[in-house]
Every structure is written in C-alpha cells, then in structure tokens.
C-alpha cells in the first residue's frame, strides 16, 4: 500500500480542524451562515499556512449538497470530489506555470458556462502574483462582475506584486504564521493518532524549525519518524536538524559572566567538533539572551514549562541588564558578519571575544581588562575614576 505523507493525510477537511487561522475561519463562517457571499477572495500568507486547504474547504462549503453551509458534510459527491481533487466544477490553476494572457483568456471563456454538477464554479488561482500584466488586465472585468455561478479564490505569498486594481475587487485575508506552541500541540495530536511516541521538547524543536508553516512541520515530523526509527526523541530531532544543544550556550554565558575567555573558546571548539552551525549558534544565543532579558524585566518569566527555566533565572541574576542588551546586539549583528570572516569559527570566536571585551566587572562595574593589559589602558581607566 502506498504511504501517504502526514502533510496530505492530515490536511484539514473542515473549518473546525484548521489550526491557527481563527480570524479567517470566523469571517468566512459568518458569511456562509448569512449567505453574504462575495465573488472573489484573496488569501495571503507564507508557505504552508493553509491557503490551498482553506480554498478547498470554502469550495466544499459552497457546493455541498446539504446546502451552502460553514459545516460541509464531507460525504456527498461534491465534498468527496473536491477532497480527491477530481471535482469538475472546482479548478486549481497554478499561475507560476499558467501565467500568460492566453491561459487566462481560455479560463474566462469557460467561466460563462453553467456548472456541470455543483452550485458554483470555483476557480482557485495559486501564486496569482506570478501572472503577467496582460493576464491581470484580461481578468479585471470578469473579476469585478463575474457570472452569478462563478467564484474566484486567489492565493499568493507576495501580495505586494498584485495590482491594486485586482486587490480592490477581492476580499483579502492574511493568514498568520503559526507559533511553535500551536504547531507542537497539533503534532502531539497527530502522533497520538499515528501511535508514534514523541517527546514534547522534540515537537517543540520541530515547531521552531518549521518557522510558522504547518506543512513544513508535518514534513519534518515525517523525516524525524524515519530518522529516529519510530521514536521521536529530543536527541534524535536535534541530530536530524543539526540544532544546537542549549546547554552549550548556557555554558558560554556562564563563562562570559566569569569573564573566562578560554572557557568560551572551549565551547566554540566543541561546536566545531560536532560540526554544528555557528550561524545557528549565534541565532540561538540571541534567543537565549532575549529570554534572560525578559526574566530580568518581567515578573513571572520564565514559566516552569520553559526549557532551561532554572538556568535562565540564574543567568538573569548573574548578568547585568545593560550587558545582556549589548550581548544580544553583538550576537544578532555577528551572524551576517560570518560571511565576511576568514572562516565561521573565527567569526564566532571573535563575536564571543567582543562580548568579553564589553563584559563588566561585577565588583567595580568597569569593563574587564586583562591583567597583562597595557599600562596606558589602566591609566586611562584610573583617570575616568578620578573624574
């Protein structure tokens, strides 16, 4: 039997199972309930957030044999046909490969005919921003005043490239990127249904790596199941993603608090020995410093379910608040500088030494100087104190 990937097997079939887009679901559900149906909708958002899925659900809601409803039955010919991508009155067109005026003219010529089986003909044009200027001009009149049996659904990842004359003829909905917590919660339900054991922190890592895309998260979960042999553990996911173990970064900040340069370089050497990405390490270090800064300023943070909560509180007490802000800025701005460095190792070590150069002495509050530093530097520091 052919294996069906999780991203297709667990594609939402109705509005209730769509994760993270409640604002769009609410507007569409109320419009369907009150029969206030527009003739053109535009869904925008990054990849994998549900634009095509939402289009199929909306097409089922419009053509369900039970009537126009926000809760399509899922079992009639229209619902099953749209789910199986074989319904004659629902057409998905990829504008990236059908972007010319000829293709658009052919589509509009067919739109005038009544639907063959359903209530409406629904045309879904994906990546609509890829259409040529002539193709957009060809569809303007039909998009403004289509036949009563025609509905248009447009989807794009780049709405800035769509002419304002098209935008003004559509109801526009911006689909949000999903937070890692929502992705991890959905993956927990999916893996429970699949009878695949998984550690919560492993799913959290997948949620972070997906960067707001549920489709990417499900694809990574498929990969993690294969990589881990059916037991999705944190260590396996870290190995698969090449993710940095946060304990390395905690050790790095502890060494920074102690102003221990050799210990900071030792952490860089361990990352090199494991072939981990220094760019990812700086990104994760900036994220850890952001959590430390919030712990210093916001009561109640971090919460107990936050990974490394005890270490974050300890670092928040050890590191000066102004220093944390500076270290965060150094980590953030050192990432693009890695491409200019002789090699990534040198760039990462220099970022660590830059933080160390601005580290303050907890006793004196002055930037730390090496004991063997130049006499001029010590004299300048003494002069600042006298002033």
ZIDACOR-V592907 format. One record per pair of residues at least 24 apart in sequence whose C-alpha atoms are under 7 Angstrom apart, sorted by sequence separation. I is the first residue (numbers start at 1). J is the second residue. D is the distance in Angstrom with one decimal. If there is no record, write none. Layout:
BEGIN
i=I j=J d=D
i=I j=J d=D
END
This chain:
BEGIN
i=180 j=204 d=6.4
i=183 j=207 d=5.3
i=292 j=316 d=5.2
i=144 j=169 d=5.8
i=296 j=321 d=6.9
i=330 j=355 d=6.9
i=56 j=82 d=6.6
i=89 j=115 d=6.0
i=128 j=154 d=6.2
i=140 j=166 d=6.7
i=143 j=169 d=6.8
i=89 j=116 d=6.6
i=128 j=155 d=6.1
i=129 j=156 d=6.2
i=180 j=207 d=4.3
i=89 j=117 d=6.8
i=121 j=149 d=6.0
i=122 j=150 d=6.0
i=123 j=151 d=6.3
i=124 j=152 d=6.1
i=125 j=153 d=6.4
i=126 j=154 d=6.1
i=127 j=155 d=5.6
i=128 j=156 d=5.6
i=180 j=208 d=5.2
i=293 j=321 d=6.8
i=327 j=355 d=5.8
i=89 j=118 d=6.3
i=120 j=149 d=4.7
i=121 j=150 d=4.8
i=122 j=151 d=4.8
i=123 j=152 d=5.0
i=124 j=153 d=4.6
i=125 j=154 d=4.9
i=126 j=155 d=4.8
i=127 j=156 d=4.3
i=129 j=158 d=6.5
i=95 j=125 d=6.2
i=119 j=149 d=7.0
i=120 j=150 d=5.6
i=121 j=151 d=6.2
i=122 j=152 d=5.9
i=123 j=153 d=6.1
i=124 j=154 d=5.7
i=125 j=155 d=6.3
i=126 j=156 d=6.2
i=127 j=157 d=6.6
i=129 j=159 d=6.7
i=202 j=232 d=6.7
i=90 j=121 d=6.1
i=91 j=122 d=6.4
i=92 j=123 d=6.2
i=93 j=124 d=6.0
i=94 j=125 d=6.0
i=95 j=126 d=5.8
i=96 j=127 d=6.4
i=99 j=130 d=6.2
i=100 j=131 d=6.5
i=104 j=135 d=5.9
i=120 j=151 d=6.8
i=183 j=214 d=6.4
i=202 j=233 d=5.7
i=293 j=324 d=6.4
i=89 j=121 d=4.8
i=90 j=122 d=4.9
i=91 j=123 d=5.1
i=92 j=124 d=4.7
i=93 j=125 d=4.8
i=94 j=126 d=5.1
i=95 j=127 d=5.6
i=99 j=131 d=4.3
i=100 j=132 d=5.9
i=129 j=161 d=5.5
i=180 j=212 d=6.9
i=202 j=234 d=4.1
i=244 j=276 d=6.9
i=89 j=122 d=6.3
i=90 j=123 d=6.1
i=91 j=124 d=6.0
i=92 j=125 d=6.0
i=93 j=126 d=6.1
i=94 j=127 d=6.6
i=95 j=128 d=5.4
i=99 j=132 d=5.9
i=101 j=134 d=5.7
i=105 j=138 d=6.8
i=129 j=162 d=5.2
i=179 j=212 d=5.9
i=198 j=231 d=6.0
i=199 j=232 d=6.4
i=201 j=234 d=5.9
i=96 j=130 d=5.4
i=101 j=135 d=4.1
i=178 j=212 d=4.3
i=196 j=230 d=6.2
i=197 j=231 d=5.3
i=198 j=232 d=4.5
i=199 j=233 d=5.3
i=242 j=276 d=6.2
i=95 j=130 d=5.7
i=100 j=135 d=5.7
i=112 j=147 d=6.5
i=114 j=149 d=6.7
i=177 j=212 d=4.3
i=178 j=213 d=6.5
i=196 j=231 d=6.5
i=197 j=232 d=6.2
i=198 j=233 d=5.8
i=199 j=234 d=6.3
i=202 j=237 d=5.9
i=289 j=324 d=6.4
i=32 j=68 d=6.6
i=33 j=69 d=6.1
i=95 j=131 d=5.8
i=99 j=135 d=6.9
i=177 j=213 d=6.4
i=249 j=285 d=6.2
i=323 j=359 d=6.8
i=32 j=69 d=5.7
i=33 j=70 d=6.4
i=101 j=138 d=6.8
i=244 j=281 d=6.2
i=32 j=70 d=5.7
i=290 j=328 d=7.0
i=111 j=150 d=6.8
i=289 j=328 d=5.8
i=78 j=118 d=7.0
i=12 j=53 d=6.8
i=29 j=70 d=5.0
i=15 j=57 d=6.9
i=286 j=328 d=5.2
i=14 j=57 d=5.7
i=13 j=57 d=6.4
i=286 j=331 d=5.6
i=285 j=331 d=6.8
i=286 j=332 d=6.1
i=282 j=331 d=5.5
i=283 j=332 d=6.8
i=282 j=332 d=7.0
i=282 j=335 d=6.4
i=63 j=118 d=5.5
i=63 j=119 d=5.2
i=279 j=335 d=5.6
i=14 j=71 d=6.8
i=63 j=120 d=6.4
i=62 j=120 d=6.9
i=257 j=318 d=6.6
i=257 j=319 d=6.1
i=59 j=122 d=6.5
i=278 j=344 d=6.4
i=278 j=348 d=6.3
i=268 j=349 d=6.7
i=265 j=349 d=6.4
i=264 j=352 d=6.9
i=259 j=356 d=6.3
i=55 j=153 d=6.6
i=256 j=356 d=6.3
i=259 j=359 d=6.9
i=51 j=155 d=6.3
i=47 j=157 d=6.8
i=40 j=151 d=5.9
i=41 j=152 d=6.4
i=42 j=153 d=6.0
i=43 j=154 d=6.2
i=44 j=155 d=5.8
i=45 j=156 d=6.8
i=46 j=157 d=5.2
i=39 j=151 d=4.9
i=40 j=152 d=4.6
i=41 j=153 d=4.9
i=42 j=154 d=4.6
i=43 j=155 d=4.7
i=44 j=156 d=5.1
i=45 j=157 d=5.2
i=39 j=152 d=6.2
i=40 j=153 d=5.7
i=41 j=154 d=6.1
i=42 j=155 d=5.7
i=43 j=156 d=6.6
i=44 j=157 d=5.7
i=44 j=159 d=6.6
i=49 j=175 d=6.7
i=42 j=170 d=6.0
i=49 j=177 d=6.4
i=41 j=170 d=5.1
i=42 j=171 d=5.9
i=43 j=172 d=6.1
i=44 j=173 d=6.3
i=45 j=174 d=5.8
i=40 j=170 d=4.9
i=41 j=171 d=4.7
i=42 j=172 d=4.6
i=43 j=173 d=5.0
i=44 j=174 d=4.8
i=45 j=175 d=5.0
i=40 j=171 d=6.4
i=41 j=172 d=6.0
i=42 j=173 d=6.1
i=43 j=174 d=6.0
i=44 j=175 d=5.9
i=45 j=176 d=6.5
i=43 j=175 d=6.8
i=24 j=173 d=6.5
i=21 j=175 d=6.3
i=21 j=176 d=6.6
i=20 j=178 d=5.8
i=49 j=213 d=5.3
i=48 j=213 d=4.6
i=49 j=214 d=5.9
i=47 j=213 d=6.3
i=48 j=214 d=5.6
i=48 j=215 d=4.6
i=48 j=216 d=6.5
i=7 j=215 d=5.6
i=7 j=218 d=5.3
i=6 j=218 d=5.8
i=7 j=219 d=6.3
i=6 j=219 d=6.9
i=6 j=222 d=6.6
END
